[in-house]
Amino acid sequence: MDLRDDQIERYARHIILKEVGGPGQARLLNARVLVIGAGGLGSPIIMYLAAAGIGTIGAVDFDDVSLSNLQRQILHTTARVGMPKVESAARAVHELNSDVRIVQHNERLNAANAMQLVSQYDIVADGSDNFATRFLVNDAAFFAKKTLVSGALSQFDGQIATFKAYASGDHPCYRCIYREPPPPGLAPSCAEAGILGALAGVVGSLQAVEVLKEVVGIGESLSGKLVIYDALNAAWRTVKVRRDAKCALCGSTPTIKNLSQSLIGHAQPGEEFCEVPAA
């Protein structure tokens, strides 16, 4: 596609990167990315993807903006308290970049709608705040053969990984690291545990970077790696992750063969937990 003069000016700092250039920017403008959650992680993901010129961003969230969100959810404003988060996200994106179309999915992600939502997009960025949704998104991305960039937060800790277990080779899925959600009541909610607001910006921005790399096809993918950030000690750690032959989803003898089996016996999406699972 040919870029307009105003697009050449807007994306000039991308275009002069030899790894991106005009063709890479065109791929960004043609890309479709689904963001799960328009909260702490979803805010920087959506804003940076919109700034980069991702052509279509789908935002999935069933919640309204509350005053307690604003300490970390920079997508929203005080004036938009009480507004559906996806509507608030759409307003913020429109003000930032009119090139970008944001699709509002004001609904709870569940086993009935996950495949239909995920299948519409090229890449999925998971910014959800509960284990059940993370597992459901992982399974839907696997069945739909979509790359998933996943992030999670705790009080002062964050983690990020890319999953493409549908591809041939040693590409793990989320279940290869965490086989199942923790028992109900084990992980505290964000309201109970607290969270350093700026941490969401760090992890969400990293997710946006990995999404852009996957769209353009540059650099080294995070597939097969788990990056862990300890904000209190300013420490980063990268853990190599391999596909688990016994994984219930992507292993040699899978037992999860459709989304109706994804959450059997576990909490349903919407039960909020913000703790990063222990590696």
Phi, psi and omega per residue, in radians:
M1 nan 2.582 3.089
D2 -1.546 2.344 3.125
L3 -1.489 2.431 3.044
R4 -1.217 2.866 3.134
D5 -1.040 -0.733 -3.127
D6 -1.198 -0.527 3.088
Q7 -1.254 -0.662 3.091
I8 -1.059 -0.687 3.109
E9 -1.242 -0.785 -3.094
R10 -1.062 -0.764 -3.036
Y11 -1.795 0.403 -3.052
A12 -0.986 -0.687 -3.093
R13 -1.255 -0.377 2.966
H14 -1.342 -0.817 -2.998
I15 -1.093 -0.573 -3.131
I16 -1.365 -0.167 3.024
L17 -1.309 2.143 -3.090
K18 -1.104 -0.453 3.130
E19 -1.304 -0.333 -3.106
V20 -1.902 -1.221 3.108
G21 1.099 -2.993 3.119
G22 -1.102 -0.797 3.134
P23 -1.061 -0.697 3.115
G24 -1.140 -0.720 3.107
Q25 -1.127 -0.638 3.093
A26 -1.097 -0.674 3.101
R27 -1.120 -0.677 3.093
L28 -1.094 -0.764 -3.111
L29 -1.175 -0.420 3.131
N30 -1.633 -0.091 -3.014
A31 -1.411 2.694 3.070
R32 -2.182 2.080 -3.091
V33 -2.159 2.291 3.083
L34 -1.745 2.189 3.117
V35 -1.913 2.106 3.128
I36 -1.571 1.918 -3.120
G37 1.708 2.279 3.081
A38 -2.024 0.783 -3.096
G39 -1.964 -2.264 -3.044
G40 -1.069 -0.852 3.102
L41 -1.420 -0.716 -3.110
G42 -1.068 -0.547 -3.115
S43 -1.038 -1.021 3.127
P44 -1.176 -0.560 3.099
I45 -1.050 -0.931 -3.094
I46 -1.101 -0.759 -3.095
M47 -1.138 -0.752 -3.121
Y48 -1.302 -0.568 3.055
L49 -1.170 -0.702 3.104
A50 -1.137 -0.749 3.117
A51 -1.084 -0.594 -3.121
A52 -1.336 -0.255 3.101
G53 1.648 0.409 3.017
I54 -1.053 2.153 -2.960
G55 -1.102 -0.750 -3.135
T56 -2.323 2.161 3.096
I57 -2.065 2.137 3.022
G58 -1.677 2.308 3.130
A59 -2.051 2.125 -3.141
V60 -1.895 2.055 3.079
D61 -2.919 2.381 -3.117
F62 -1.867 0.104 -3.012
D63 -1.716 2.850 3.020
D64 -1.799 2.734 3.119
V65 -1.218 2.298 3.060
S66 -2.134 2.808 -3.091
L67 -1.066 -0.629 -3.119
S68 -1.216 -0.277 3.093
N69 -1.229 -0.513 -2.880
L70 -1.239 -0.209 3.096
Q71 -1.171 -0.351 -3.097
R72 -2.464 -0.358 -3.040
Q73 -1.650 1.432 -2.952
I74 -1.270 -0.093 3.077
L75 -1.200 -0.435 -2.978
H76 -1.895 2.897 -3.122
T77 -2.303 2.886 3.115
T78 -1.040 -0.669 -3.126
A79 -1.137 -0.336 -3.100
R80 -1.814 0.240 3.037
V81 -1.033 2.302 -3.100
G82 1.653 -0.236 3.128
M83 -1.446 2.538 3.023
P84 -0.955 2.394 -3.073
K85 -1.061 -0.620 -3.132
V86 -1.199 -0.574 3.080
E87 -1.221 -0.736 3.078
S88 -1.058 -0.727 3.105
A89 -1.073 -0.742 -3.135
A90 -1.096 -0.689 3.120
R91 -1.142 -0.752 -3.132
A92 -1.115 -0.746 -3.130
V93 -1.151 -0.735 3.133
H94 -1.064 -0.684 3.124
E95 -1.192 -0.507 -3.097
L96 -1.467 -0.791 -3.004
N97 -2.715 1.861 -3.117
S98 -1.293 -0.143 3.031
D99 -1.164 -0.428 -2.956
V100 -1.664 2.309 3.034
R101 -1.759 2.187 3.089
I102 -1.909 2.232 -3.140
V103 -1.720 2.144 -3.086
Q104 -1.568 2.005 3.045
H105 -1.892 1.463 -3.079
N106 -1.478 1.270 -3.066
E107 -2.724 2.798 3.082
R108 -1.447 2.259 3.083
L109 -1.229 2.292 3.120
N110 -2.591 3.113 -3.079
A111 -1.125 -0.384 -3.111
A112 -1.389 -0.530 -3.061
N113 -2.002 -0.141 -3.014
A114 -1.067 -0.800 -3.106
M115 -1.124 -0.730 -3.130
Q116 -1.108 -0.680 3.130
L117 -1.246 -0.894 -3.075
V118 -1.090 -0.660 -3.066
S119 -1.151 -0.328 -3.116
Q120 -1.355 -0.205 -2.968
Y121 -2.127 2.869 -3.117
D122 -1.462 -0.700 -3.054
I123 -2.424 2.590 3.106
V124 -2.045 2.323 3.021
A125 -1.993 2.056 -3.077
D126 -1.672 1.988 3.059
G127 -2.064 0.527 -3.089
S128 -1.278 2.892 -3.056
D129 -2.084 0.403 3.099
N130 -2.590 2.630 -3.038
F131 -1.130 -0.705 -3.092
A132 -1.032 -0.748 3.131
T133 -1.161 -0.681 3.125
R134 -1.039 -0.767 3.128
F135 -1.177 -0.718 3.134
L136 -1.120 -0.766 3.117
V137 -1.110 -0.755 3.100
N138 -0.998 -0.810 -3.096
D139 -1.187 -0.725 3.130
A140 -1.124 -0.736 3.111
A141 -1.092 -0.680 3.112
F142 -1.112 -0.858 -3.110
F143 -1.174 -0.568 3.141
A144 -1.507 -0.051 -3.119
K145 1.023 0.874 3.108
K146 -2.065 2.477 3.075
T147 -1.258 2.387 -3.116
L148 -2.068 2.209 3.021
V149 -1.894 1.983 -2.972
S150 -1.965 2.459 3.069
G151 -2.349 2.724 3.104
A152 -2.619 2.701 -3.076
L153 -2.277 2.621 2.918
S154 -2.186 -2.741 -3.110
Q155 -1.099 -0.896 -3.133
F156 -2.289 0.247 -3.053
D157 -2.220 2.610 3.084
G158 -2.493 2.827 3.080
Q159 -2.570 2.707 -3.130
I160 -2.553 2.511 3.094
A161 -2.717 2.744 3.046
T162 -2.006 2.379 -3.105
F163 -2.171 2.238 3.054
K164 -2.496 0.993 -3.067
A165 -1.179 -0.263 3.087
Y166 -1.192 -0.374 -3.089
A167 -1.418 2.718 3.090
S168 -1.240 2.693 -3.131
G169 1.796 -2.992 -3.038
D170 -1.544 1.183 3.122
H171 -1.921 1.935 -3.126
P172 -1.376 2.931 2.972
C173 -1.971 3.087 -3.124
Y174 -1.035 -0.618 -3.130
R175 -1.230 -0.319 3.070
C176 -1.204 -0.431 3.112
I177 -1.635 -0.856 -3.121
Y178 -2.119 1.887 -3.008
R179 -1.179 -0.553 -3.130
E180 -2.776 2.797 3.109
P181 -1.118 2.730 3.080
P182 -1.208 2.785 3.108
P183 -1.030 2.578 3.109
P184 -0.960 2.373 3.103
G185 1.619 -0.192 -3.104
L186 -1.351 -0.705 -3.108
A187 -1.700 2.280 -3.131
P188 -1.312 2.701 3.065
S189 -1.350 2.885 3.086
C190 -1.049 -0.655 -3.136
A191 -1.123 -0.581 -3.134
E192 -1.413 -0.710 -3.005
A193 -1.624 -0.505 -3.048
G194 1.425 2.872 3.121
I195 -2.762 2.435 3.067
L196 -1.285 2.055 -2.980
G197 -0.987 -0.772 -3.069
A198 -1.153 -0.343 3.103
L199 -1.056 -0.644 3.109
A200 -1.075 -0.627 3.110
G201 -1.153 -0.678 3.131
V202 -1.110 -0.919 -3.056
V203 -1.231 -0.741 3.120
G204 -1.101 -0.657 3.100
S205 -1.151 -0.677 3.080
L206 -1.098 -0.689 3.087
Q207 -1.072 -0.748 3.119
A208 -1.056 -0.730 3.107
V209 -1.023 -0.809 -3.106
E210 -1.167 -0.617 3.064
V211 -1.097 -0.809 -3.138
L212 -1.077 -0.719 3.094
K213 -1.068 -0.744 -3.126
E214 -1.160 -0.695 3.141
V215 -1.135 -0.841 -3.084
V216 -1.344 -0.488 -3.116
G217 1.445 0.783 -3.103
I218 -2.171 2.793 3.036
G219 1.211 -2.940 -3.122
E220 -1.758 2.217 3.139
S221 -1.197 2.651 3.050
L222 -1.446 0.011 3.103
S223 -1.031 2.251 -3.094
G224 1.576 0.123 3.136
K225 -2.394 2.641 3.033
L226 -2.201 2.062 3.133
V227 -1.710 2.207 -3.104
I228 -2.067 2.292 -3.113
Y229 -2.065 2.160 3.078
D230 -1.840 1.754 -3.044
A231 -1.197 -0.642 -3.106
L232 -1.080 -0.640 -3.112
N233 -1.834 0.155 -3.141
A234 0.848 0.830 -3.048
A235 -2.124 2.442 3.084
W236 -2.063 2.470 3.095
R237 -2.443 2.362 3.100
T238 -2.006 2.166 -3.119
V239 -1.924 2.265 3.076
K240 -1.351 2.407 -3.113
V241 -2.225 2.316 3.127
R242 -1.938 2.759 3.058
R243 -1.096 2.361 -3.141
D244 -1.609 2.029 -3.124
A245 -1.054 -0.394 -3.134
K246 -1.701 0.141 -3.129
C247 -1.034 2.356 -3.107
A248 -1.200 -0.321 -3.104
L249 -1.788 -0.921 -3.003
C250 -2.001 0.162 -3.132
G251 -1.329 -3.049 -3.061
S252 -1.238 -0.485 3.101
T253 -2.288 1.281 -3.051
P254 -1.144 2.522 3.063
T255 -1.889 -0.280 3.060
I256 -1.702 1.916 -3.046
K257 -2.033 -0.051 3.033
N258 -2.815 2.955 -3.042
L259 -1.232 -0.349 3.103
S260 -1.146 -0.343 3.113
Q261 -1.693 -0.051 -2.998
S262 -1.141 -0.709 -2.987
L263 -2.073 0.320 -3.125
I264 -1.028 2.157 3.099
G265 1.457 0.087 -3.094
H266 -2.118 2.930 3.079
A267 -1.070 2.646 -3.114
Q268 -1.583 2.739 3.089
P269 -0.947 2.447 -3.134
G270 1.942 -0.287 3.047
E271 -1.469 1.867 -2.865
E272 -1.427 2.233 3.001
F273 -2.383 2.498 -3.135
C274 -2.124 0.153 -3.120
E275 -1.351 2.358 3.038
V276 -1.273 2.196 3.119
P277 -1.027 2.517 -3.125
A278 -1.184 2.294 -3.140
A279 -1.349 nan nan
